[in-house]
């Protein structure tokens, strides 16, 4: 998602608001150009993704993950477990619910559903 913002800045282009009368969802990316120039970039407070059914939500040091074959959410504290080996979902059910809710909100606003070929 950051590539679009980066390329737009590098080329001096403007990200369009509409195309042929259709509104375009604004990009959520952050340009990487300042980091190319040696500046510290804060990055994203939260990240979300879905790809072939696998999905994740990351906020701060917390990362909620679900594999494509398994709809169960797994929670990791990246501050203490960078390798994502210790699932702490059972110890932090409120954090699971919070991140899952944020993921569903992101999925709704980013047209993750309905899946192609499936009825609405």
Secondary structure, DSSP 8 states (H G I E B T S, - for coil): -HHHHHHHHHHT----SEETTEE--------SHHHHTT------SEEEEEETTEEEEEETTEEEEE-TT----EEEETTT-TT-----TTT-HHHHHHHHHHHHHHHHHTT--S-TTS--
